[in-house]
Amino acid sequence: MLYSNLTYGMSNDTYQTNEHFLTDNPNFVALSPNGSGNGRNLDMIRRMLIDEQEAGKLFLLRSCPRRWFDEGQTITVENAPTLFGKMSIKTKAEKNRITIEIETPDRAIPDAMILYVRSPKDKPLKSAAINGKDISINGDAITLPREKGTLHIVVTR
């Protein structure tokens, strides 16, 4: 949905969302730019990375496409504001593992922090460790410990 919206729902020159376009001339926009559409794009991107839709819970990387976790790919989110304070996430995907470093929110720890690692090609994740300690995986989801500071996660696939 996001990629379709970015490709077909924005002007090619100013990257403004619009309500109508012509498929044979995507530079033609019949109406003025749609500012609320730009906000929706930003909201979609943010919720792909950090989602706070349930009270007391922080979902991380929940809607990121599988290809973002493919070998050689990285995801970086720095100083992201959340209801619990600023936080950061960095991922690096290698051949058989994905490393994730999370700076937990600086003000308060949520009741639950759930990290989603969506393995490319829908291969099941084999194992995960947080700060060197093995932790269970539930499908693509890893429930993180309620700790402040840096969490270093290694996921093997």
JOPEZI-V208846 format. One record per backbone hydrogen bond with DSSP energy under -0.5 kcal/mol. NH is the residue of the N-H (numbers start at 1). CO is the residue of the C=O. Records with the same first field share a line. If there is no record, write none. Layout:
# JOPEZI-V208846
NH->CO ; CO
This chain:
# JOPEZI-V208846
5->1
6->2
7->3
8->4
9->4 ; 5
11->16
15->11
18->9
22->25 ; 28
25->22
28->25
29->27
34->17
35->33
37->34
38->34
39->35
40->36
41->37
42->38
43->39
44->40
45->41
46->42
47->43
48->44
49->45 ; 46
50->46
51->59
57->54
58->112
59->51
60->58 ; 114
61->49
63->48
64->48 ; 61
68->65
69->66
70->67
72->93
73->70
75->91
77->89
80->87
82->85
85->82
87->80
88->103
89->77
90->101
91->75
92->99
93->73
94->92 ; 97
98->155
99->92
100->153
101->90
102->100 ; 151
103->88
104->102 ; 149
106->86
107->84
108->84
110->108
111->56
112->56
113->144
114->58
115->113 ; 142
116->60
117->115 ; 140
118->116
119->117
122->119
123->120
126->156
127->156
128->135
129->154
130->133
131->129 ; 152
133->130
135->128
138->141
139->137
140->138
141->138
142->115
144->113 ; 142
147->145
151->102
152->150
153->100 ; 151
154->129
155->98
156->127
157->96
